[in-house]
Amino acid sequence: MVRAGSITYPFTFASGQLGRTPTWREAVGGARTVAVITSRPVAALFPEVLRAIAQAGPRHIVVEVPDGEDAKTLGVVDRCYQALAQAQFTRGDLVIALGGGTVTDLAGFVAGTWKRGARLVHAPTTLLALVDAAIGGKTGINLSSGKNLVGTFHQPERVLADDTVLPSLPARELRSGLAEVIKCGFIAEPAILDDLPDPARTVSQQSERYLRLIEMSVRAKAQLLADDVADRGPRRHLNYGHTAGQAIETASGFTLRHGEAVALGMVYAARICELLTGAGGIVCDTRDVLTRVGLPVRLEAAVSFEQMWELMQQDKKVSPGRPSFVLSPRRGTATLTTMPERTTAQAAFDDVLRPG
């Protein structure tokens, strides 16, 4: 169970459950209409899931949205609203988010703002969504000036987690999800960092390890958000690597995957921590962990410090004048501070991110 303030909802983990009609019959409850928000690639990968939803009973519509970050725009939100309006969708009807983190972000926003809050169930199909995006109720839409600048908190009724989706993921997508797993290891559960998968082996060959990693990551996130739904206290530790990472992701034109950018953000945060505290070895440890699973530790995209710095100032977690910034001085711990002065911030960028 995930507790988010006064709201509690199940995170059910069962192999193959997304393709079973009884799963969806229970999830649908008394909804008259179900709207499945998904992308075309996901719909093509999981036709059995759409069939099971269709067989669950109520009238249903499928709203296909672009793949990746292209889905998270106000134009796509408006298309979703128009589809719901045409279906005479009510607050008692159900939005199902079938997809990765961009779909859960988008569908959560649509459900949370439709008639001031419609029902929502997340069916994550990527590792990143399983361990992060589908849990906690954060939604977000991108603007040209930054990522996730428009959003709200809207908790799902349940999260239906199914490990059988993992073997379908491309290697790059799997690595991207592992960045969020590793983040949880650095800020809360260091055992994660000693149990990472071998990139030379398939998911199926390491299924039990992936299950352990998902369970540890979800538990770590659930503990941090339980009494901090609005992201004003301990939950902010989950932003480790994200202040710089999301700026890098945006500045790259989203050529970097979210997890790849977060990995770079963690390396950057490690160097900031060294500069502010005088400690050593944090960058080396961070790079070792990320390299072990094939994540980047140096910038290859054409992103300058000036671009990253400007976008960090637009971060949604900015507190008067300066962005908050999460440090992890040692495995399993996190502290919240403010972004250092520009000279220190640039020194860290030059030390660990600048190519060459």
Secondary structure, DSSP 8 states (H G I E B T S, - for coil): -EEETTEEE-EEE-TTGGG-HHHHHHHHTT-SEEEEEEEHHHHHH-HHHHHHHHTTSSEEEEEEE-SGGGGSSHHHHHHHHHHHHHTT--TTSEEEEEESHHHHHHHHHHHHHGGG--EEEEEE-SHHIIIIITSS-B--EEETTEEEEE--B---SEEEE-GGGGGGS-HHHHHHHHHHHHHHHHHT-GGGGGS---TTS-TGGGHHHHHHHHHHHHHHHHHHHTT-TTSSSGGGGGGTTHHHHHHHHHHTTT-S-HHHHHHHHHHHHHHHHHHHH---SHHHHHHHHHHHTT---S--SS--HHHHHHHHHT-TTEETTEEEEEE-SSTT--EEEE---HHHHHHHHHHHTS--
